Amino acid sequence: MSSPVPTREQVLTALAGVNDPEIGRPITELGMVKSIEIADDGRVAVGVYLTVAGCPMRDAITSRVTGAVSPLSGGTSVRV
């Protein structure tokens, strides 16, 4: 039997541990989480507002979000 898919609350809790690399505060506190979509098959898509267009820390933020959400039980993939 497979695990149930992650909940929105579980994803938000995981994202609360992701700090903006330049500001050093959680992306959830900074209002950077634009959207969270969870498919029935466990695919999680997280939309993130960047602090500036062409943000040089885009890859770091993407990596941190993916690393925080990937371990959630029932998640099959993460797209940022």
PDB file with SEQRES, HELIX, SHEET and CRYST1 records, atoms N, CA, C and O in Angstrom:
SEQRES   1 A   80  MET SER SER PRO VAL PRO THR ARG GLU GLN VAL LEU THR          
SEQRES   2 A   80  ALA LEU ALA GLY VAL ASN ASP PRO GLU ILE GLY ARG PRO          
SEQRES   3 A   80  ILE THR GLU LEU GLY MET VAL LYS SER ILE GLU ILE ALA          
SEQRES   4 A   80  ASP ASP GLY ARG VAL ALA VAL GLY VAL TYR LEU THR VAL          
SEQRES   5 A   80  ALA GLY CYS PRO MET ARG ASP ALA ILE THR SER ARG VAL          
SEQRES   6 A   80  THR GLY ALA VAL SER PRO LEU SER GLY GLY THR SER VAL          
SEQRES   7 A   80  ARG VAL                                                      
HELIX    1 AA1 ARG A    8  LEU A   15  1                                   8    
HELIX    2 AA2 ARG A   58  VAL A   69  1                                  12    
SHEET    1 AA1 3 VAL A  33  ILE A  38  0                                        
SHEET    2 AA1 3 ARG A  43  VAL A  48 -1                                        
SHEET    3 AA1 3 SER A  77  ARG A  79  1                                        
CRYST1    1.000    1.000    1.000  90.00  90.00  90.00 P 1           1          
ATOM      1  N   MET A   1       0.847  -1.177   0.000  1.00  0.00           N  
ATOM      2  CA  MET A   1       0.000   0.000   0.000  1.00  0.00           C  
ATOM      3  C   MET A   1       0.894   1.243   0.000  1.00  0.00           C  
ATOM      4  O   MET A   1       1.859   1.316   0.761  1.00  0.00           O  
ATOM      5  N   SER A   2       0.580   2.193  -0.830  1.00  0.00           N  
ATOM      6  CA  SER A   2       1.408   3.399  -0.902  1.00  0.00           C  
ATOM      7  C   SER A   2       0.969   4.409   0.150  1.00  0.00           C  
ATOM      8  O   SER A   2      -0.159   4.375   0.641  1.00  0.00           O  
ATOM      9  N   SER A   3       1.887   5.306   0.480  1.00  0.00           N  
ATOM     10  CA  SER A   3       1.598   6.354   1.452  1.00  0.00           C  
ATOM     11  C   SER A   3       0.638   7.361   0.846  1.00  0.00           C  
ATOM     12  O   SER A   3       0.652   7.583  -0.364  1.00  0.00           O  
ATOM     13  N   PRO A   4      -0.197   7.975   1.681  1.00  0.00           N  
ATOM     14  CA  PRO A   4      -1.033   9.059   1.151  1.00  0.00           C  
ATOM     15  C   PRO A   4      -0.140  10.207   0.688  1.00  0.00           C  
ATOM     16  O   PRO A   4       0.984  10.364   1.164  1.00  0.00           O  
ATOM     17  N   VAL A   5      -0.650  10.996  -0.232  1.00  0.00           N  
ATOM     18  CA  VAL A   5       0.141  12.119  -0.744  1.00  0.00           C  
ATOM     19  C   VAL A   5       0.336  13.151   0.360  1.00  0.00           C  
ATOM     20  O   VAL A   5      -0.467  13.228   1.290  1.00  0.00           O  
ATOM     21  N   PRO A   6       1.400  13.943   0.259  1.00  0.00           N  
ATOM     22  CA  PRO A   6       1.627  14.990   1.273  1.00  0.00           C  
ATOM     23  C   PRO A   6       0.474  15.991   1.275  1.00  0.00           C  
ATOM     24  O   PRO A   6      -0.165  16.223   0.249  1.00  0.00           O  
ATOM     25  N   THR A   7       0.224  16.568   2.420  1.00  0.00           N  
ATOM     26  CA  THR A   7      -0.810  17.610   2.525  1.00  0.00           C  
ATOM     27  C   THR A   7      -0.175  18.978   2.294  1.00  0.00           C  
ATOM     28  O   THR A   7       1.046  19.126   2.347  1.00  0.00           O  
ATOM     29  N   ARG A   8      -1.001  19.951   2.045  1.00  0.00           N  
ATOM     30  CA  ARG A   8      -0.526  21.335   1.882  1.00  0.00           C  
ATOM     31  C   ARG A   8       0.191  21.794   3.155  1.00  0.00           C  
ATOM     32  O   ARG A   8       1.216  22.472   3.093  1.00  0.00           O  
ATOM     33  N   GLU A   9      -0.367  21.411   4.309  1.00  0.00           N  
ATOM     34  CA  GLU A   9       0.228  21.804   5.589  1.00  0.00           C  
ATOM     35  C   GLU A   9       1.624  21.193   5.754  1.00  0.00           C  
ATOM     36  O   GLU A   9       2.533  21.855   6.256  1.00  0.00           O  
ATOM     37  N   GLN A  10       1.798  19.937   5.333  1.00  0.00           N  
ATOM     38  CA  GLN A  10       3.115  19.298   5.419  1.00  0.00           C  
ATOM     39  C   GLN A  10       4.114  20.003   4.513  1.00  0.00           C  
ATOM     40  O   GLN A  10       5.269  20.200   4.891  1.00  0.00           O  
ATOM     41  N   VAL A  11       3.673  20.381   3.326  1.00  0.00           N  
ATOM     42  CA  VAL A  11       4.561  21.089   2.394  1.00  0.00           C  
ATOM     43  C   VAL A  11       4.935  22.451   2.982  1.00  0.00           C  
ATOM     44  O   VAL A  11       6.101  22.843   2.942  1.00  0.00           O  
ATOM     45  N   LEU A  12       3.956  23.172   3.526  1.00  0.00           N  
ATOM     46  CA  LEU A  12       4.252  24.477   4.128  1.00  0.00           C  
ATOM     47  C   LEU A  12       5.205  24.352   5.310  1.00  0.00           C  
ATOM     48  O   LEU A  12       6.089  25.192   5.483  1.00  0.00           O  
ATOM     49  N   THR A  13       5.037  23.320   6.119  1.00  0.00           N  
ATOM     50  CA  THR A  13       5.945  23.100   7.246  1.00  0.00           C  
ATOM     51  C   THR A  13       7.360  22.852   6.740  1.00  0.00           C  
ATOM     52  O   THR A  13       8.323  23.380   7.297  1.00  0.00           O  
ATOM     53  N   ALA A  14       7.490  22.051   5.689  1.00  0.00           N  
ATOM     54  CA  ALA A  14       8.813  21.787   5.110  1.00  0.00           C  
ATOM     55  C   ALA A  14       9.417  23.075   4.553  1.00  0.00           C  
ATOM     56  O   ALA A  14      10.609  23.330   4.725  1.00  0.00           O  
ATOM     57  N   LEU A  15       8.599  23.881   3.892  1.00  0.00           N  
ATOM     58  CA  LEU A  15       9.090  25.132   3.296  1.00  0.00           C  
ATOM     59  C   LEU A  15       9.475  26.157   4.348  1.00  0.00           C  
ATOM     60  O   LEU A  15      10.296  27.034   4.079  1.00  0.00           O  
ATOM     61  N   ALA A  16       8.899  26.065   5.540  1.00  0.00           N  
ATOM     62  CA  ALA A  16       9.248  26.999   6.615  1.00  0.00           C  
ATOM     63  C   ALA A  16      10.714  26.855   7.024  1.00  0.00           C  
ATOM     64  O   ALA A  16      11.282  27.755   7.644  1.00  0.00           O  
ATOM     65  N   GLY A  17      11.319  25.732   6.678  1.00  0.00           N  
ATOM     66  CA  GLY A  17      12.733  25.515   6.969  1.00  0.00           C  
ATOM     67  C   GLY A  17      13.662  25.980   5.865  1.00  0.00           C  
ATOM     68  O   GLY A  17      14.880  25.831   5.971  1.00  0.00           O  
ATOM     69  N   VAL A  18      13.095  26.545   4.801  1.00  0.00           N  
ATOM     70  CA  VAL A  18      13.906  27.030   3.672  1.00  0.00           C  
ATOM     71  C   VAL A  18      14.096  28.532   3.820  1.00  0.00           C  
ATOM     72  O   VAL A  18      13.135  29.297   3.737  1.00  0.00           O  
ATOM     73  N   ASN A  19      15.322  28.948   4.038  1.00  0.00           N  
ATOM     74  CA  ASN A  19      15.639  30.372   4.161  1.00  0.00           C  
ATOM     75  C   ASN A  19      16.055  30.952   2.828  1.00  0.00           C  
ATOM     76  O   ASN A  19      16.719  30.290   2.029  1.00  0.00           O  
ATOM     77  N   ASP A  20      15.660  32.196   2.590  1.00  0.00           N  
ATOM     78  CA  ASP A  20      16.166  32.931   1.441  1.00  0.00           C  
ATOM     79  C   ASP A  20      17.667  33.093   1.665  1.00  0.00           C  
ATOM     80  O   ASP A  20      18.077  33.562   2.727  1.00  0.00           O  
ATOM     81  N   PRO A  21      18.501  32.715   0.682  1.00  0.00           N  
ATOM     82  CA  PRO A  21      19.955  32.760   0.886  1.00  0.00           C  
ATOM     83  C   PRO A  21      20.519  34.154   1.123  1.00  0.00           C  
ATOM     84  O   PRO A  21      21.569  34.287   1.752  1.00  0.00           O  
ATOM     85  N   GLU A  22      19.857  35.185   0.642  1.00  0.00           N  
ATOM     86  CA  GLU A  22      20.365  36.542   0.818  1.00  0.00           C  
ATOM     87  C   GLU A  22      19.824  37.209   2.078  1.00  0.00           C  
ATOM     88  O   GLU A  22      20.548  37.927   2.768  1.00  0.00           O  
ATOM     89  N   ILE A  23      18.545  36.968   2.374  1.00  0.00           N  
ATOM     90  CA  ILE A  23      17.902  37.646   3.502  1.00  0.00           C  
ATOM     91  C   ILE A  23      18.023  36.828   4.787  1.00  0.00           C  
ATOM     92  O   ILE A  23      18.025  37.384   5.885  1.00  0.00           O  
ATOM     93  N   GLY A  24      18.122  35.509   4.645  1.00  0.00           N  
ATOM     94  CA  GLY A  24      18.310  34.648   5.810  1.00  0.00           C  
ATOM     95  C   GLY A  24      17.050  34.382   6.617  1.00  0.00           C  
ATOM     96  O   GLY A  24      17.129  33.948   7.767  1.00  0.00           O  
ATOM     97  N   ARG A  25      15.889  34.638   6.025  1.00  0.00           N  
ATOM     98  CA  ARG A  25      14.615  34.365   6.701  1.00  0.00           C  
ATOM     99  C   ARG A  25      13.835  33.346   5.885  1.00  0.00           C  
ATOM    100  O   ARG A  25      14.052  33.225   4.679  1.00  0.00           O  
ATOM    101  N   PRO A  26      12.931  32.613   6.523  1.00  0.00           N  
ATOM    102  CA  PRO A  26      12.156  31.593   5.802  1.00  0.00           C  
ATOM    103  C   PRO A  26      11.343  32.191   4.650  1.00  0.00           C  
ATOM    104  O   PRO A  26      10.765  33.271   4.771  1.00  0.00           O  
ATOM    105  N   ILE A  27      11.314  31.466   3.537  1.00  0.00           N  
ATOM    106  CA  ILE A  27      10.569  31.949   2.377  1.00  0.00           C  
ATOM    107  C   ILE A  27       9.071  32.041   2.677  1.00  0.00           C  
ATOM    108  O   ILE A  27       8.356  32.816   2.041  1.00  0.00           O  
ATOM    109  N   THR A  28       8.599  31.257   3.640  1.00  0.00           N  
ATOM    110  CA  THR A  28       7.187  31.333   4.015  1.00  0.00           C  
ATOM    111  C   THR A  28       6.889  32.649   4.729  1.00  0.00           C  
ATOM    112  O   THR A  28       5.824  33.233   4.525  1.00  0.00           O  
ATOM    113  N   GLU A  29       7.808  33.119   5.554  1.00  0.00           N  
ATOM    114  CA  GLU A  29       7.626  34.400   6.261  1.00  0.00           C  
ATOM    115  C   GLU A  29       7.743  35.586   5.324  1.00  0.00           C  
ATOM    116  O   GLU A  29       7.124  36.625   5.551  1.00  0.00           O  
ATOM    117  N   LEU A  30       8.528  35.436   4.283  1.00  0.00           N  
ATOM    118  CA  LEU A  30       8.762  36.526   3.336  1.00  0.00           C  
ATOM    119  C   LEU A  30       7.684  36.608   2.260  1.00  0.00           C  
ATOM    120  O   LEU A  30       7.731  37.493   1.406  1.00  0.00           O  
ATOM    121  N   GLY A  31       6.714  35.698   2.289  1.00  0.00           N  
ATOM    122  CA  GLY A  31       5.649  35.705   1.293  1.00  0.00           C  
ATOM    123  C   GLY A  31       6.101  35.267  -0.087  1.00  0.00           C  
ATOM    124  O   GLY A  31       5.500  35.644  -1.093  1.00  0.00           O  
ATOM    125  N   MET A  32       7.160  34.472  -0.134  1.00  0.00           N  
ATOM    126  CA  MET A  32       7.717  34.050  -1.413  1.00  0.00           C  
ATOM    127  C   MET A  32       7.031  32.812  -1.992  1.00  0.00           C  
ATOM    128  O   MET A  32       7.238  32.490  -3.162  1.00  0.00           O  
ATOM    129  N   VAL A  33       6.222  32.116  -1.199  1.00  0.00           N  
ATOM    130  CA  VAL A  33       5.531  30.924  -1.697  1.00  0.00           C  
ATOM    131  C   VAL A  33       4.279  31.386  -2.440  1.00  0.00           C  
ATOM    132  O   VAL A  33       3.322  31.881  -1.843  1.00  0.00           O  
ATOM    133  N   LYS A  34       4.317  31.211  -3.743  1.00  0.00           N  
ATOM    134  CA  LYS A  34       3.248  31.681  -4.628  1.00  0.00           C  
ATOM    135  C   LYS A  34       2.115  30.650  -4.690  1.00  0.00           C  
ATOM    136  O   LYS A  34       0.939  31.009  -4.631  1.00  0.00           O  
ATOM    137  N   SER A  35       2.475  29.379  -4.807  1.00  0.00           N  
ATOM    138  CA  SER A  35       1.456  28.343  -4.949  1.00  0.00           C  
ATOM    139  C   SER A  35       2.020  26.988  -4.549  1.00  0.00           C  
ATOM    140  O   SER A  35       3.227  26.751  -4.596  1.00  0.00           O  
ATOM    141  N   ILE A  36       1.102  26.106  -4.151  1.00  0.00           N  
ATOM    142  CA  ILE A  36       1.440  24.710  -3.861  1.00  0.00           C  
ATOM    143  C   ILE A  36       0.366  23.868  -4.511  1.00  0.00           C  
ATOM    144  O   ILE A  36      -0.819  24.023  -4.213  1.00  0.00           O  
ATOM    145  N   GLU A  37       0.772  22.979  -5.394  1.00  0.00           N  
ATOM    146  CA  GLU A  37      -0.159  22.065  -6.047  1.00  0.00           C  
ATOM    147  C   GLU A  37       0.310  20.646  -5.783  1.00  0.00           C  
ATOM    148  O   GLU A  37       1.485  20.323  -5.959  1.00  0.00           O  
ATOM    149  N   ILE A  38      -0.627  19.796  -5.357  1.00  0.00           N  
ATOM    150  CA  ILE A  38      -0.309  18.413  -5.049  1.00  0.00           C  
ATOM    151  C   ILE A  38      -1.223  17.530  -5.884  1.00  0.00           C  
ATOM    152  O   ILE A  38      -2.443  17.557  -5.722  1.00  0.00           O  
ATOM    153  N   ALA A  39      -0.629  16.749  -6.775  1.00  0.00           N  
ATOM    154  CA  ALA A  39      -1.404  15.855  -7.640  1.00  0.00           C  
ATOM    155  C   ALA A  39      -1.755  14.571  -6.893  1.00  0.00           C  
ATOM    156  O   ALA A  39      -1.116  14.225  -5.899  1.00  0.00           O  
ATOM    157  N   ASP A  40      -2.761  13.880  -7.373  1.00  0.00           N  
ATOM    158  CA  ASP A  40      -3.204  12.632  -6.752  1.00  0.00           C  
ATOM    159  C   ASP A  40      -2.115  11.560  -6.728  1.00  0.00           C  
ATOM    160  O   ASP A  40      -2.146  10.659  -5.891  1.00  0.00           O  
ATOM    161  N   ASP A  41      -1.154  11.659  -7.645  1.00  0.00           N  
ATOM    162  CA  ASP A  41      -0.075  10.668  -7.691  1.00  0.00           C  
ATOM    163  C   ASP A  41       1.148  11.083  -6.869  1.00  0.00           C  
ATOM    164  O   ASP A  41       2.182  10.419  -6.924  1.00  0.00           O  
ATOM    165  N   GLY A  42       1.037  12.184  -6.102  1.00  0.00           N  
ATOM    166  CA  GLY A  42       2.123  12.595  -5.223  1.00  0.00           C  
ATOM    167  C   GLY A  42       3.080  13.617  -5.795  1.00  0.00           C  
ATOM    168  O   GLY A  42       4.024  14.025  -5.118  1.00  0.00           O  
ATOM    169  N   ARG A  43       2.857  14.041  -7.035  1.00  0.00           N  
ATOM    170  CA  ARG A  43       3.715  15.094  -7.600  1.00  0.00           C  
ATOM    171  C   ARG A  43       3.391  16.411  -6.929  1.00  0.00           C  
ATOM    172  O   ARG A  43       2.226  16.795  -6.823  1.00  0.00           O  
ATOM    173  N   VAL A  44       4.426  17.102  -6.476  1.00  0.00           N  
ATOM    174  CA  VAL A  44       4.246  18.382  -5.787  1.00  0.00           C  
ATOM    175  C   VAL A  44       4.876  19.487  -6.643  1.00  0.00           C  
ATOM    176  O   VAL A  44       6.029  19.380  -7.062  1.00  0.00           O  
ATOM    177  N   ALA A  45       4.109  20.537  -6.894  1.00  0.00           N  
ATOM    178  CA  ALA A  45       4.618  21.703  -7.617  1.00  0.00           C  
ATOM    179  C   ALA A  45       4.549  22.896  -6.676  1.00  0.00           C  
ATOM    180  O   ALA A  45       3.500  23.193  -6.104  1.00  0.00           O  
ATOM    181  N   VAL A  46       5.679  23.575  -6.525  1.00  0.00           N  
ATOM    182  CA  VAL A  46       5.749  24.738  -5.653  1.00  0.00           C  
ATOM    183  C   VAL A  46       6.147  25.943  -6.505  1.00  0.00           C  
ATOM    184  O   VAL A  46       7.188  25.937  -7.161  1.00  0.00           O  
ATOM    185  N   GLY A  47       5.310  26.965  -6.484  1.00  0.00           N  
ATOM    186  CA  GLY A  47       5.628  28.211  -7.165  1.00  0.00           C  
ATOM    187  C   GLY A  47       6.272  29.157  -6.164  1.00  0.00           C  
ATOM    188  O   GLY A  47       5.769  29.324  -5.053  1.00  0.00           O  
ATOM    189  N   VAL A  48       7.375  29.772  -6.548  1.00  0.00           N  
ATOM    190  CA  VAL A  48       8.103  30.661  -5.640  1.00  0.00           C  
ATOM    191  C   VAL A  48       8.321  32.009  -6.314  1.00  0.00           C  
ATOM    192  O   VAL A  48       8.815  32.088  -7.440  1.00  0.00           O  
ATOM    193  N   TYR A  49       7.943  33.067  -5.599  1.00  0.00           N  
ATOM    194  CA  TYR A  49       8.267  34.423  -6.050  1.00  0.00           C  
ATOM    195  C   TYR A  49       9.727  34.690  -5.708  1.00  0.00           C  
ATOM    196  O   TYR A  49      10.154  34.460  -4.576  1.00  0.00           O  
ATOM    197  N   LEU A  50      10.485  35.168  -6.672  1.00  0.00           N  
ATOM    198  CA  LEU A  50      11.878  35.535  -6.418  1.00  0.00           C  
ATOM    199  C   LEU A  50      11.927  36.996  -5.983  1.00  0.00           C  
ATOM    200  O   LEU A  50      11.047  37.788  -6.320  1.00  0.00           O  
ATOM    201  N   THR A  51      12.966  37.338  -5.233  1.00  0.00           N  
ATOM    202  CA  THR A  51      13.066  38.700  -4.698  1.00  0.00           C  
ATOM    203  C   THR A  51      13.268  39.737  -5.803  1.00  0.00           C  
ATOM    204  O   THR A  51      12.811  40.873  -5.677  1.00  0.00           O  
ATOM    205  N   VAL A  52      13.947  39.354  -6.878  1.00  0.00           N  
ATOM    206  CA  VAL A  52      14.137  40.250  -8.024  1.00  0.00           C  
ATOM    207  C   VAL A  52      14.112  39.423  -9.305  1.00  0.00           C  
ATOM    208  O   VAL A  52      14.419  38.231  -9.285  1.00  0.00           O  
ATOM    209  N   ALA A  53      13.747  40.054 -10.411  1.00  0.00           N  
ATOM    210  CA  ALA A  53      13.796  39.369 -11.701  1.00  0.00           C  
ATOM    211  C   ALA A  53      15.252  39.003 -11.996  1.00  0.00           C  
ATOM    212  O   ALA A  53      16.156  39.809 -11.776  1.00  0.00           O  
ATOM    213  N   GLY A  54      15.467  37.805 -12.486  1.00  0.00           N  
ATOM    214  CA  GLY A  54      16.830  37.362 -12.769  1.00  0.00           C  
ATOM    215  C   GLY A  54      17.623  37.103 -11.499  1.00  0.00           C  
ATOM    216  O   GLY A  54      18.846  37.238 -11.488  1.00  0.00           O  
ATOM    217  N   CYS A  55      16.936  36.737 -10.442  1.00  0.00           N  
ATOM    218  CA  CYS A  55      17.562  36.519  -9.129  1.00  0.00           C  
ATOM    219  C   CYS A  55      18.758  35.583  -9.238  1.00  0.00           C  
ATOM    220  O   CYS A  55      18.621  34.464  -9.732  1.00  0.00           O  
ATOM    221  N   PRO A  56      19.934  36.024  -8.783  1.00  0.00           N  
ATOM    222  CA  PRO A  56      21.127  35.183  -8.879  1.00  0.00           C  
ATOM    223  C   PRO A  56      21.052  33.956  -7.959  1.00  0.00           C  
ATOM    224  O   PRO A  56      21.815  33.007  -8.133  1.00  0.00           O  
ATOM    225  N   MET A  57      20.148  33.974  -6.998  1.00  0.00           N  
ATOM    226  CA  MET A  57      20.023  32.853  -6.063  1.00  0.00           C  
ATOM    227  C   MET A  57      18.915  31.889  -6.463  1.00  0.00           C  
ATOM    228  O   MET A  57      18.528  31.029  -5.671  1.00  0.00           O  
ATOM    229  N   ARG A  58      18.401  32.021  -7.681  1.00  0.00           N  
ATOM    230  CA  ARG A  58      17.312  31.163  -8.152  1.00  0.00           C  
ATOM    231  C   ARG A  58      17.647  29.684  -8.002  1.00  0.00           C  
ATOM    232  O   ARG A  58      16.841  28.919  -7.473  1.00  0.00           O  
ATOM    233  N   ASP A  59      18.818  29.277  -8.458  1.00  0.00           N  
ATOM    234  CA  ASP A  59      19.190  27.863  -8.385  1.00  0.00           C  
ATOM    235  C   ASP A  59      19.304  27.383  -6.944  1.00  0.00           C  
ATOM    236  O   ASP A  59      18.918  26.258  -6.629  1.00  0.00           O  
ATOM    237  N   ALA A  60      19.830  28.229  -6.076  1.00  0.00           N  
ATOM    238  CA  ALA A  60      19.964  27.861  -4.663  1.00  0.00           C  
ATOM    239  C   ALA A  60      18.589  27.696  -4.020  1.00  0.00           C  
ATOM    240  O   ALA A  60      18.365  26.754  -3.261  1.00  0.00           O  
ATOM    241  N   ILE A  61      17.681  28.600  -4.321  1.00  0.00           N  
ATOM    242  CA  ILE A  61      16.327  28.510  -3.768  1.00  0.00           C  
ATOM    243  C   ILE A  61      15.628  27.268  -4.304  1.00  0.00           C  
ATOM    244  O   ILE A  61      14.983  26.546  -3.544  1.00  0.00           O  
ATOM    245  N   THR A  62      15.748  27.013  -5.596  1.00  0.00           N  
ATOM    246  CA  THR A  62      15.137  25.823  -6.203  1.00  0.00           C  
ATOM    247  C   THR A  62      15.670  24.560  -5.543  1.00  0.00           C  
ATOM    248  O   THR A  62      14.903  23.654  -5.218  1.00  0.00           O  
ATOM    249  N   SER A  63      16.963  24.499  -5.348  1.00  0.00           N  
ATOM    250  CA  SER A  63      17.590  23.338  -4.720  1.00  0.00           C  
ATOM    251  C   SER A  63      17.114  23.156  -3.281  1.00  0.00           C  
ATOM    252  O   SER A  63      16.832  22.036  -2.854  1.00  0.00           O  
ATOM    253  N   ARG A  64      17.024  24.248  -2.542  1.00  0.00           N  
ATOM    254  CA  ARG A  64      16.594  24.182  -1.136  1.00  0.00           C  
ATOM    255  C   ARG A  64      15.134  23.748  -1.023  1.00  0.00           C  
ATOM    256  O   ARG A  64      14.791  22.940  -0.159  1.00  0.00           O  
ATOM    257  N   VAL A  65      14.282  24.276  -1.885  1.00  0.00           N  
ATOM    258  CA  VAL A  65      12.862  23.902  -1.866  1.00  0.00           C  
ATOM    259  C   VAL A  65      12.720  22.418  -2.221  1.00  0.00           C  
ATOM    260  O   VAL A  65      11.991  21.682  -1.556  1.00  0.00           O  
ATOM    261  N   THR A  66      13.414  21.992  -3.264  1.00  0.00           N  
ATOM    262  CA  THR A  66      13.358  20.589  -3.665  1.00  0.00           C  
ATOM    263  C   THR A  66      13.850  19.685  -2.541  1.00  0.00           C  
ATOM    264  O   THR A  66      13.239  18.654  -2.257  1.00  0.00           O  
ATOM    265  N   GLY A  67      14.947  20.065  -1.906  1.00  0.00           N  
ATOM    266  CA  GLY A  67      15.504  19.275  -0.812  1.00  0.00           C  
ATOM    267  C   GLY A  67      14.595  19.201   0.407  1.00  0.00           C  
ATOM    268  O   GLY A  67      14.592  18.199   1.122  1.00  0.00           O  
ATOM    269  N   ALA A  68      13.829  20.253   0.645  1.00  0.00           N  
ATOM    270  CA  ALA A  68      12.932  20.277   1.802  1.00  0.00           C  
ATOM    271  C   ALA A  68      11.669  19.461   1.563  1.00  0.00           C  
ATOM    272  O   ALA A  68      11.165  18.810   2.479  1.00  0.00           O  
ATOM    273  N   VAL A  69      11.159  19.493   0.339  1.00  0.00           N  
ATOM    274  CA  VAL A  69       9.874  18.852   0.047  1.00  0.00           C  
ATOM    275  C   VAL A  69      10.038  17.390  -0.373  1.00  0.00           C  
ATOM    276  O   VAL A  69       9.158  16.573  -0.104  1.00  0.00           O  
ATOM    277  N   SER A  70      11.139  17.052  -1.021  1.00  0.00           N  
ATOM    278  CA  SER A  70      11.349  15.685  -1.523  1.00  0.00           C  
ATOM    279  C   SER A  70      11.191  14.581  -0.480  1.00  0.00           C  
ATOM    280  O   SER A  70      10.620  13.539  -0.803  1.00  0.00           O  
ATOM    281  N   PRO A  71      11.672  14.756   0.760  1.00  0.00           N  
ATOM    282  CA  PRO A  71      11.561  13.671   1.735  1.00  0.00           C  
ATOM    283  C   PRO A  71      10.152  13.403   2.272  1.00  0.00           C  
ATOM    284  O   PRO A  71       9.947  12.416   2.980  1.00  0.00           O  
ATOM    285  N   LEU A  72       9.188  14.251   1.952  1.00  0.00           N  
ATOM    286  CA  LEU A  72       7.844  14.057   2.491  1.00  0.00           C  
ATOM    287  C   LEU A  72       7.260  12.722   2.033  1.00  0.00           C  
ATOM    288  O   LEU A  72       7.338  12.366   0.858  1.00  0.00           O  
ATOM    289  N   SER A  73       6.686  12.007   2.963  1.00  0.00           N  
ATOM    290  CA  SER A  73       6.077  10.711   2.686  1.00  0.00           C  
ATOM    291  C   SER A  73       4.957  10.852   1.671  1.00  0.00           C  
ATOM    292  O   SER A  73       4.098  11.724   1.802  1.00  0.00           O  
ATOM    293  N   GLY A  74       4.964  10.003   0.669  1.00  0.00           N  
ATOM    294  CA  GLY A  74       3.928  10.015  -0.350  1.00  0.00           C  
ATOM    295  C   GLY A  74       4.222  10.904  -1.537  1.00  0.00           C  
ATOM    296  O   GLY A  74       3.533  10.834  -2.555  1.00  0.00           O  
ATOM    297  N   GLY A  75       5.240  11.742  -1.419  1.00  0.00           N  
ATOM    298  CA  GLY A  75       5.623  12.601  -2.545  1.00  0.00           C  
ATOM    299  C   GLY A  75       6.411  11.796  -3.562  1.00  0.00           C  
ATOM    300  O   GLY A  75       7.278  11.002  -3.196  1.00  0.00           O  
ATOM    301  N   THR A  76       6.113  11.999  -4.838  1.00  0.00           N  
ATOM    302  CA  THR A  76       6.815  11.251  -5.875  1.00  0.00           C  
ATOM    303  C   THR A  76       7.797  12.100  -6.650  1.00  0.00           C  
ATOM    304  O   THR A  76       8.778  11.582  -7.184  1.00  0.00           O  
ATOM    305  N   SER A  77       7.547  13.409  -6.721  1.00  0.00           N  
ATOM    306  CA  SER A  77       8.467  14.325  -7.399  1.00  0.00           C  
ATOM    307  C   SER A  77       8.157  15.744  -6.960  1.00  0.00           C  
ATOM    308  O   SER A  77       7.080  16.037  -6.439  1.00  0.00           O  
ATOM    309  N   VAL A  78       9.133  16.621  -7.184  1.00  0.00           N  
ATOM    310  CA  VAL A  78       8.961  18.029  -6.810  1.00  0.00           C  
ATOM    311  C   VAL A  78       9.358  18.880  -8.012  1.00  0.00           C  
ATOM    312  O   VAL A  78      10.412  18.672  -8.614  1.00  0.00           O  
ATOM    313  N   ARG A  79       8.500  19.839  -8.353  1.00  0.00           N  
ATOM    314  CA  ARG A  79       8.813  20.798  -9.413  1.00  0.00           C  
ATOM    315  C   ARG A  79       8.692  22.184  -8.801  1.00  0.00           C  
ATOM    316  O   ARG A  79       7.699  22.511  -8.151  1.00  0.00           O  
ATOM    317  N   VAL A  80       9.722  22.991  -9.022  1.00  0.00           N  
ATOM    318  CA  VAL A  80       9.723  24.351  -8.474  1.00  0.00           C  
ATOM    319  C   VAL A  80       9.648  25.324  -9.633  1.00  0.00           C  
ATOM    320  O   VAL A  80       9.635  26.537  -9.422  1.00  0.00           O  
TER     321      VAL A  80                                                      
END                                                                             
